[in-house]
Amino acid sequence: MTVQTFDFEKPILDLEKKVEEARTKADEGTPEAKQRLRRLERELEKTRSEIYANLTAWDRVLFARHPDRPRSLDYIEAITTEFVELHGDRLFGDDQALVCGTARFQGKPVVVIGQQKGRDTNENVTRNFGMMHPEGYRKGLRVMRLAEKFKMPILIFIDTPGAFPGVGAEERGQAEAIARNIQEMFALKVPIICAVIGEGASGGALGIGVADRLLMLENAWYCVISPEGCAAILWKDAAENRPRAADALKLTANDLMELKLIDAIMPEPLGGAHRFPEETFEEVAKAIAKHLEELEALKVDDLIDARYAKYRQMGEYTEL
């Protein structure tokens, strides 16, 4: 399978080709060919480590948007069993940008919710590129209330470029739907774990993003606005200043961990989740299991109090 690469990965791609060629010649058995293969493999490993250890904020945004990056349904299929999807908000319609349902995680009944992008143009149109309408947020809240009724933890996968900004969405109360979700998620009497697996943009993410534990994959991003949106507002040039905006916004997992806005970073294999999905699924499952065990040990009142305190302490300022 051909994997799309970015400009900063070209040295790795060139070395990978050389290693493959050297491996073919090494199979012939000459000592010189085997020695050359070992040298190239060491060079490849060193180059990978150097490049992936020094990714810029914009590089990570590109990784988060990679077309082959695992989507919410991929994680649901990989780390849960007995998934049954639930549809509709019982008010207007069924938003395909959000998938919800019941499942089992390591044998435990849970509710899973995830923003879903498509793999190709047709699927992206169906899924609205992962941008939710008001009925998506209302569907999500309906299923969260179901989780609370049956005392099931809620697992949420965030991956969206933002809430859908169309006229119809505004007419049907987009802002109200997001605000109501934020308000009601604070009071849900079951553990909530959110994992940012790709893009986490603005209220589109926050509308299902109130959590007892907020986890992020190493190459995901989470922010109040996209780099393009920020660059267009500040410098009137989205294309030229995207990297500058990405760096200024402090949107990477490392930035947000330093700012105490997330609870854990889930590492990705060198090369990203799109190259090694199975290893990434294992890391995500391990992180969710660890935090879920901690949350399930809390009494309901302590759980809600801790959730409230978590968000109250966010943000630091100095009075002059």
Contacts in CASP RR format, 6 or more apart in sequence:
PFRMAT RR
TARGET T0000
AUTHOR 0000-0000-0000
METHOD contacts of the structure
MODEL  1
MTVQTFDFEKPILDLEKKVEEARTKADEGTPEAKQRLRRLERELEKTRSE
IYANLTAWDRVLFARHPDRPRSLDYIEAITTEFVELHGDRLFGDDQALVC
GTARFQGKPVVVIGQQKGRDTNENVTRNFGMMHPEGYRKGLRVMRLAEKF
KMPILIFIDTPGAFPGVGAEERGQAEAIARNIQEMFALKVPIICAVIGEG
ASGGALGIGVADRLLMLENAWYCVISPEGCAAILWKDAAENRPRAADALK
LTANDLMELKLIDAIMPEPLGGAHRFPEETFEEVAKAIAKHLEELEALKV
DDLIDARYAKYRQMGEYTEL
3 68 0 8 1.000
3 274 0 8 1.000
3 275 0 8 1.000
4 66 0 8 1.000
4 67 0 8 1.000
4 68 0 8 1.000
5 12 0 8 1.000
5 13 0 8 1.000
6 59 0 8 1.000
6 62 0 8 1.000
8 51 0 8 1.000
8 55 0 8 1.000
8 59 0 8 1.000
9 51 0 8 1.000
9 271 0 8 1.000
11 47 0 8 1.000
11 51 0 8 1.000
12 44 0 8 1.000
12 47 0 8 1.000
12 48 0 8 1.000
12 51 0 8 1.000
15 40 0 8 1.000
15 43 0 8 1.000
15 44 0 8 1.000
15 47 0 8 1.000
16 44 0 8 1.000
18 40 0 8 1.000
19 37 0 8 1.000
19 40 0 8 1.000
19 41 0 8 1.000
19 44 0 8 1.000
22 33 0 8 1.000
22 36 0 8 1.000
22 37 0 8 1.000
22 40 0 8 1.000
23 37 0 8 1.000
25 33 0 8 1.000
25 36 0 8 1.000
25 37 0 8 1.000
26 33 0 8 1.000
26 34 0 8 1.000
26 36 0 8 1.000
26 37 0 8 1.000
48 270 0 8 1.000
48 271 0 8 1.000
49 270 0 8 1.000
52 270 0 8 1.000
52 271 0 8 1.000
52 272 0 8 1.000
55 63 0 8 1.000
55 219 0 8 1.000
56 243 0 8 1.000
56 246 0 8 1.000
56 247 0 8 1.000
57 221 0 8 1.000
57 227 0 8 1.000
57 243 0 8 1.000
57 246 0 8 1.000
57 247 0 8 1.000
57 249 0 8 1.000
57 250 0 8 1.000
57 251 0 8 1.000
57 252 0 8 1.000
57 255 0 8 1.000
58 227 0 8 1.000
58 242 0 8 1.000
58 243 0 8 1.000
58 246 0 8 1.000
58 247 0 8 1.000
60 218 0 8 1.000
60 219 0 8 1.000
60 220 0 8 1.000
60 221 0 8 1.000
60 246 0 8 1.000
60 252 0 8 1.000
60 253 0 8 1.000
61 199 0 8 1.000
61 221 0 8 1.000
61 227 0 8 1.000
61 242 0 8 1.000
61 246 0 8 1.000
61 251 0 8 1.000
63 69 0 8 1.000
63 219 0 8 1.000
63 272 0 8 1.000
63 273 0 8 1.000
63 274 0 8 1.000
64 198 0 8 1.000
64 199 0 8 1.000
64 219 0 8 1.000
64 220 0 8 1.000
64 221 0 8 1.000
65 198 0 8 1.000
65 199 0 8 1.000
66 272 0 8 1.000
66 274 0 8 1.000
67 119 0 8 1.000
67 274 0 8 1.000
68 274 0 8 1.000
69 197 0 8 1.000
69 198 0 8 1.000
69 273 0 8 1.000
69 274 0 8 1.000
70 78 0 8 1.000
70 197 0 8 1.000
70 273 0 8 1.000
70 274 0 8 1.000
70 277 0 8 1.000
70 280 0 8 1.000
70 281 0 8 1.000
71 116 0 8 1.000
71 117 0 8 1.000
71 118 0 8 1.000
71 119 0 8 1.000
71 159 0 8 1.000
71 197 0 8 1.000
72 99 0 8 1.000
72 114 0 8 1.000
72 115 0 8 1.000
72 116 0 8 1.000
72 157 0 8 1.000
72 159 0 8 1.000
72 197 0 8 1.000
73 99 0 8 1.000
73 116 0 8 1.000
74 277 0 8 1.000
74 281 0 8 1.000
75 157 0 8 1.000
75 195 0 8 1.000
75 197 0 8 1.000
75 281 0 8 1.000
75 284 0 8 1.000
76 83 0 8 1.000
76 99 0 8 1.000
76 103 0 8 1.000
76 112 0 8 1.000
76 114 0 8 1.000
76 157 0 8 1.000
77 83 0 8 1.000
78 277 0 8 1.000
78 278 0 8 1.000
78 281 0 8 1.000
78 285 0 8 1.000
79 105 0 8 1.000
79 281 0 8 1.000
79 284 0 8 1.000
79 285 0 8 1.000
79 288 0 8 1.000
80 103 0 8 1.000
80 104 0 8 1.000
80 105 0 8 1.000
80 110 0 8 1.000
80 112 0 8 1.000
80 155 0 8 1.000
81 103 0 8 1.000
81 104 0 8 1.000
81 107 0 8 1.000
82 102 0 8 1.000
82 103 0 8 1.000
82 104 0 8 1.000
83 101 0 8 1.000
83 102 0 8 1.000
83 103 0 8 1.000
83 112 0 8 1.000
84 101 0 8 1.000
84 102 0 8 1.000
84 103 0 8 1.000
85 99 0 8 1.000
85 100 0 8 1.000
85 101 0 8 1.000
86 100 0 8 1.000
86 101 0 8 1.000
86 102 0 8 1.000
86 139 0 8 1.000
86 143 0 8 1.000
86 146 0 8 1.000
87 94 0 8 1.000
87 139 0 8 1.000
88 94 0 8 1.000
88 95 0 8 1.000
88 135 0 8 1.000
88 136 0 8 1.000
88 139 0 8 1.000
88 142 0 8 1.000
89 95 0 8 1.000
89 135 0 8 1.000
89 136 0 8 1.000
89 138 0 8 1.000
89 139 0 8 1.000
89 140 0 8 1.000
89 142 0 8 1.000
90 142 0 8 1.000
91 135 0 8 1.000
91 138 0 8 1.000
92 134 0 8 1.000
92 135 0 8 1.000
92 138 0 8 1.000
92 172 0 8 1.000
93 135 0 8 1.000
93 139 0 8 1.000
94 135 0 8 1.000
94 139 0 8 1.000
95 128 0 8 1.000
95 132 0 8 1.000
95 133 0 8 1.000
95 135 0 8 1.000
95 136 0 8 1.000
95 139 0 8 1.000
96 116 0 8 1.000
96 126 0 8 1.000
96 127 0 8 1.000
96 128 0 8 1.000
97 115 0 8 1.000
97 116 0 8 1.000
97 127 0 8 1.000
97 128 0 8 1.000
97 129 0 8 1.000
97 130 0 8 1.000
97 131 0 8 1.000
97 132 0 8 1.000
97 133 0 8 1.000
97 136 0 8 1.000
97 160 0 8 1.000
97 164 0 8 1.000
98 113 0 8 1.000
98 114 0 8 1.000
98 115 0 8 1.000
98 116 0 8 1.000
98 130 0 8 1.000
98 132 0 8 1.000
98 136 0 8 1.000
98 137 0 8 1.000
98 139 0 8 1.000
98 140 0 8 1.000
98 208 0 8 1.000
99 112 0 8 1.000
99 113 0 8 1.000
99 114 0 8 1.000
99 116 0 8 1.000
100 111 0 8 1.000
100 112 0 8 1.000
100 113 0 8 1.000
100 114 0 8 1.000
100 139 0 8 1.000
100 140 0 8 1.000
100 143 0 8 1.000
101 111 0 8 1.000
101 112 0 8 1.000
101 113 0 8 1.000
101 143 0 8 1.000
102 109 0 8 1.000
102 110 0 8 1.000
102 111 0 8 1.000
102 112 0 8 1.000
102 152 0 8 1.000
103 109 0 8 1.000
103 110 0 8 1.000
103 111 0 8 1.000
103 112 0 8 1.000
104 110 0 8 1.000
105 112 0 8 1.000
105 153 0 8 1.000
105 155 0 8 1.000
105 285 0 8 1.000
105 288 0 8 1.000
105 289 0 8 1.000
105 292 0 8 1.000
106 285 0 8 1.000
106 289 0 8 1.000
108 153 0 8 1.000
108 292 0 8 1.000
109 150 0 8 1.000
109 152 0 8 1.000
110 147 0 8 1.000
110 152 0 8 1.000
110 153 0 8 1.000
110 154 0 8 1.000
110 155 0 8 1.000
111 143 0 8 1.000
111 144 0 8 1.000
111 146 0 8 1.000
111 147 0 8 1.000
111 152 0 8 1.000
111 153 0 8 1.000
111 154 0 8 1.000
111 155 0 8 1.000
112 154 0 8 1.000
112 155 0 8 1.000
112 156 0 8 1.000
112 157 0 8 1.000
113 140 0 8 1.000
113 143 0 8 1.000
113 144 0 8 1.000
113 154 0 8 1.000
113 155 0 8 1.000
113 156 0 8 1.000
113 157 0 8 1.000
113 208 0 8 1.000
114 156 0 8 1.000
114 157 0 8 1.000
114 158 0 8 1.000
114 159 0 8 1.000
114 208 0 8 1.000
115 130 0 8 1.000
115 132 0 8 1.000
115 157 0 8 1.000
115 158 0 8 1.000
115 159 0 8 1.000
115 160 0 8 1.000
115 205 0 8 1.000
115 208 0 8 1.000
116 127 0 8 1.000
116 130 0 8 1.000
116 159 0 8 1.000
117 124 0 8 1.000
117 127 0 8 1.000
117 129 0 8 1.000
117 130 0 8 1.000
117 159 0 8 1.000
117 160 0 8 1.000
118 124 0 8 1.000
118 126 0 8 1.000
118 127 0 8 1.000
118 129 0 8 1.000
118 130 0 8 1.000
124 130 0 8 1.000
128 164 0 8 1.000
129 161 0 8 1.000
130 159 0 8 1.000
130 160 0 8 1.000
130 161 0 8 1.000
130 162 0 8 1.000
131 160 0 8 1.000
131 161 0 8 1.000
131 162 0 8 1.000
131 163 0 8 1.000
131 164 0 8 1.000
131 165 0 8 1.000
131 204 0 8 1.000
132 160 0 8 1.000
132 162 0 8 1.000
132 163 0 8 1.000
132 164 0 8 1.000
132 204 0 8 1.000
133 164 0 8 1.000
133 168 0 8 1.000
133 169 0 8 1.000
133 172 0 8 1.000
133 174 0 8 1.000
134 169 0 8 1.000
134 172 0 8 1.000
134 173 0 8 1.000
134 174 0 8 1.000
134 176 0 8 1.000
134 177 0 8 1.000
135 172 0 8 1.000
135 177 0 8 1.000
136 177 0 8 1.000
137 163 0 8 1.000
137 174 0 8 1.000
137 177 0 8 1.000
137 178 0 8 1.000
137 180 0 8 1.000
137 181 0 8 1.000
137 207 0 8 1.000
137 208 0 8 1.000
138 177 0 8 1.000
140 181 0 8 1.000
140 208 0 8 1.000
141 180 0 8 1.000
141 181 0 8 1.000
141 184 0 8 1.000
141 185 0 8 1.000
144 154 0 8 1.000
144 184 0 8 1.000
144 185 0 8 1.000
144 188 0 8 1.000
145 184 0 8 1.000
145 188 0 8 1.000
147 153 0 8 1.000
147 154 0 8 1.000
147 188 0 8 1.000
147 190 0 8 1.000
148 188 0 8 1.000
148 189 0 8 1.000
148 190 0 8 1.000
151 189 0 8 1.000
151 190 0 8 1.000
152 190 0 8 1.000
153 190 0 8 1.000
153 191 0 8 1.000
153 192 0 8 1.000
153 193 0 8 1.000
153 292 0 8 1.000
153 295 0 8 1.000
153 296 0 8 1.000
154 188 0 8 1.000
154 190 0 8 1.000
154 191 0 8 1.000
154 192 0 8 1.000
154 193 0 8 1.000
155 193 0 8 1.000
155 195 0 8 1.000
155 288 0 8 1.000
156 192 0 8 1.000
156 193 0 8 1.000
156 194 0 8 1.000
156 195 0 8 1.000
156 208 0 8 1.000
156 209 0 8 1.000
156 211 0 8 1.000
157 194 0 8 1.000
157 195 0 8 1.000
157 197 0 8 1.000
158 194 0 8 1.000
158 195 0 8 1.000
158 196 0 8 1.000
158 197 0 8 1.000
158 198 0 8 1.000
158 200 0 8 1.000
158 205 0 8 1.000
158 208 0 8 1.000
158 209 0 8 1.000
158 222 0 8 1.000
159 196 0 8 1.000
159 197 0 8 1.000
159 198 0 8 1.000
159 199 0 8 1.000
159 200 0 8 1.000
160 199 0 8 1.000
160 200 0 8 1.000
160 201 0 8 1.000
160 204 0 8 1.000
160 205 0 8 1.000
161 199 0 8 1.000
161 200 0 8 1.000
161 201 0 8 1.000
161 226 0 8 1.000
162 199 0 8 1.000
162 200 0 8 1.000
162 201 0 8 1.000
162 202 0 8 1.000
162 203 0 8 1.000
162 204 0 8 1.000
162 205 0 8 1.000
162 226 0 8 1.000
163 169 0 8 1.000
163 174 0 8 1.000
163 178 0 8 1.000
163 202 0 8 1.000
163 203 0 8 1.000
163 204 0 8 1.000
163 207 0 8 1.000
164 174 0 8 1.000
178 203 0 8 1.000
178 204 0 8 1.000
178 206 0 8 1.000
178 207 0 8 1.000
181 207 0 8 1.000
181 208 0 8 1.000
181 210 0 8 1.000
182 206 0 8 1.000
182 207 0 8 1.000
182 209 0 8 1.000
182 210 0 8 1.000
185 192 0 8 1.000
185 207 0 8 1.000
185 208 0 8 1.000
185 209 0 8 1.000
185 210 0 8 1.000
185 211 0 8 1.000
186 210 0 8 1.000
186 304 0 8 1.000
186 307 0 8 1.000
186 308 0 8 1.000
186 311 0 8 1.000
187 304 0 8 1.000
189 300 0 8 1.000
189 303 0 8 1.000
189 304 0 8 1.000
191 212 0 8 1.000
191 213 0 8 1.000
191 292 0 8 1.000
191 295 0 8 1.000
191 296 0 8 1.000
191 298 0 8 1.000
191 303 0 8 1.000
192 210 0 8 1.000
192 211 0 8 1.000
192 212 0 8 1.000
192 213 0 8 1.000
192 307 0 8 1.000
193 211 0 8 1.000
193 212 0 8 1.000
193 213 0 8 1.000
193 215 0 8 1.000
193 288 0 8 1.000
193 291 0 8 1.000
193 292 0 8 1.000
193 295 0 8 1.000
194 208 0 8 1.000
194 209 0 8 1.000
194 210 0 8 1.000
194 211 0 8 1.000
194 213 0 8 1.000
194 214 0 8 1.000
194 215 0 8 1.000
195 215 0 8 1.000
195 216 0 8 1.000
195 217 0 8 1.000
195 266 0 8 1.000
195 284 0 8 1.000
195 287 0 8 1.000
195 288 0 8 1.000
196 205 0 8 1.000
196 214 0 8 1.000
196 215 0 8 1.000
196 216 0 8 1.000
196 217 0 8 1.000
196 220 0 8 1.000
196 221 0 8 1.000
196 222 0 8 1.000
196 253 0 8 1.000
196 262 0 8 1.000
197 217 0 8 1.000
197 220 0 8 1.000
197 273 0 8 1.000
197 284 0 8 1.000
198 217 0 8 1.000
198 219 0 8 1.000
198 220 0 8 1.000
198 221 0 8 1.000
199 205 0 8 1.000
199 220 0 8 1.000
199 221 0 8 1.000
199 226 0 8 1.000
200 220 0 8 1.000
200 221 0 8 1.000
200 222 0 8 1.000
200 223 0 8 1.000
201 222 0 8 1.000
201 223 0 8 1.000
201 225 0 8 1.000
201 226 0 8 1.000
202 223 0 8 1.000
202 224 0 8 1.000
202 225 0 8 1.000
202 226 0 8 1.000
203 224 0 8 1.000
205 222 0 8 1.000
210 307 0 8 1.000
210 311 0 8 1.000
211 307 0 8 1.000
212 291 0 8 1.000
212 295 0 8 1.000
212 303 0 8 1.000
212 306 0 8 1.000
212 307 0 8 1.000
212 310 0 8 1.000
213 263 0 8 1.000
213 264 0 8 1.000
213 291 0 8 1.000
213 294 0 8 1.000
213 295 0 8 1.000
214 261 0 8 1.000
214 262 0 8 1.000
214 263 0 8 1.000
215 262 0 8 1.000
215 263 0 8 1.000
215 264 0 8 1.000
215 265 0 8 1.000
215 266 0 8 1.000
215 284 0 8 1.000
215 287 0 8 1.000
215 288 0 8 1.000
215 291 0 8 1.000
216 222 0 8 1.000
216 253 0 8 1.000
216 256 0 8 1.000
216 257 0 8 1.000
216 262 0 8 1.000
216 264 0 8 1.000
216 265 0 8 1.000
216 266 0 8 1.000
217 253 0 8 1.000
217 265 0 8 1.000
217 266 0 8 1.000
217 268 0 8 1.000
217 273 0 8 1.000
217 280 0 8 1.000
217 284 0 8 1.000
218 253 0 8 1.000
218 265 0 8 1.000
218 266 0 8 1.000
218 267 0 8 1.000
218 268 0 8 1.000
218 272 0 8 1.000
219 253 0 8 1.000
219 268 0 8 1.000
219 272 0 8 1.000
219 273 0 8 1.000
220 253 0 8 1.000
221 246 0 8 1.000
221 251 0 8 1.000
221 252 0 8 1.000
221 253 0 8 1.000
222 251 0 8 1.000
222 253 0 8 1.000
222 256 0 8 1.000
222 261 0 8 1.000
222 262 0 8 1.000
223 249 0 8 1.000
223 250 0 8 1.000
223 251 0 8 1.000
224 249 0 8 1.000
225 233 0 8 1.000
225 249 0 8 1.000
227 242 0 8 1.000
227 243 0 8 1.000
227 245 0 8 1.000
227 246 0 8 1.000
227 249 0 8 1.000
227 251 0 8 1.000
228 238 0 8 1.000
228 239 0 8 1.000
228 242 0 8 1.000
228 245 0 8 1.000
229 238 0 8 1.000
229 245 0 8 1.000
230 245 0 8 1.000
230 248 0 8 1.000
230 249 0 8 1.000
231 237 0 8 1.000
231 238 0 8 1.000
231 239 0 8 1.000
231 240 0 8 1.000
231 241 0 8 1.000
231 242 0 8 1.000
231 244 0 8 1.000
231 245 0 8 1.000
232 238 0 8 1.000
234 241 0 8 1.000
234 245 0 8 1.000
235 241 0 8 1.000
235 244 0 8 1.000
235 245 0 8 1.000
250 256 0 8 1.000
250 259 0 8 1.000
253 262 0 8 1.000
253 265 0 8 1.000
254 265 0 8 1.000
256 262 0 8 1.000
257 264 0 8 1.000
257 265 0 8 1.000
259 315 0 8 1.000
260 313 0 8 1.000
260 314 0 8 1.000
260 315 0 8 1.000
261 314 0 8 1.000
263 291 0 8 1.000
264 287 0 8 1.000
264 291 0 8 1.000
266 280 0 8 1.000
266 283 0 8 1.000
266 284 0 8 1.000
266 287 0 8 1.000
267 283 0 8 1.000
268 276 0 8 1.000
268 280 0 8 1.000
268 283 0 8 1.000
269 275 0 8 1.000
269 276 0 8 1.000
269 279 0 8 1.000
269 280 0 8 1.000
272 280 0 8 1.000
273 280 0 8 1.000
295 303 0 8 1.000
298 306 0 8 1.000
END
